[in-house]
Amino acid sequence: MTSVLVLGASGQIASWAIGMLAEQGAALTLFARDKSRIDNVPDGATVIEGDARDRTALAKAVRGQDIVYANLAGAVDEQARAIVAVMEAEGVNRLVFVTALGIYQEVPGAFGRWNRTTIGAATLDTYAAASDAIEASSLDYTVLRPAWLSDADEVSYEVTRRDEPFQGTTVSRKSVAALVADIVAHPEKHVRENLGVDKPGTDGDRPVW
C-alpha cells in the first residue's frame, strides 16, 4: 500500500485526486489549512490541519510517507522551500507539485501574452521560484504546469516538457488529478520532469472551453 501525503487537500484538483487515490488503495494523509473544507474524506484517511510553511507540522506529516502531492496556493515559493527541506531531512524522495502555466514564458503567441497579463507577472514569478527550488533539490520530483482549468467531468490530457512550447489553453481539473493518480500508481514515470498539461485541440488566443 502506497502512503500519500496530500498538501492543499481542500483544493478542487486535490478533491478529484483524493477520490482516485482512495480507489487505488493508497493510504492517505490529508493536510489543509482548514480541514473543514476538505470534501469527502475517504474512510481511513488521516486529516491534519496546518500550514505547509510550518516545518515542524510538515515534518510530522511527511515522516513515513512514500509520495507527497502538493497542490497549494498563496506563498507557494515559501511552501516549496519548506517542503523540499523537510522531505530531504525525512528521507522522503517522491514529490508531485502543481504550479502554473507560463512560469517560464513558455506559452507562445497571443495566448501567452494574455496569460501573463491575466495571471500577473508577480504571481507567475512566485510559482517559478517554487519550481526552481524543487528542481534544485535532490528529490525525485514531477512539476505539473496545468493550462486554464475547467470543471468538465472528463479525462483528456497531453503533456509537454519544460523545453517545449506549451500546447493548448485549457484542461479539466479531473484530468490533472488523473495524471497525479497515474504518477502515484507508477512513481517511476516522469521523474525529475517539469510538464505542461493541456487538453488536446484547445489551442487558441484565449482559453477554449
Secondary structure, 3 states (H helix, E strand, C coil): CCEEEEECCCCHHHHHHHHHHHHCCCEEEEEECCHHHCCCCCCCCEEEECCCCCHHHHHHHHCCCCEEEECCCCCHHHHHHHHHHHHHHHCCCEEEEECCCCCCCCCCHHHHHHHHHHHCHHHHHHHHHHHHHHHCCCCEEEEEEECEEECCCCCCCEEEECCCCCCCCEEEHHHHHHHHHHHHHCCCCCCCEEEEEECCCCCCCCCCC
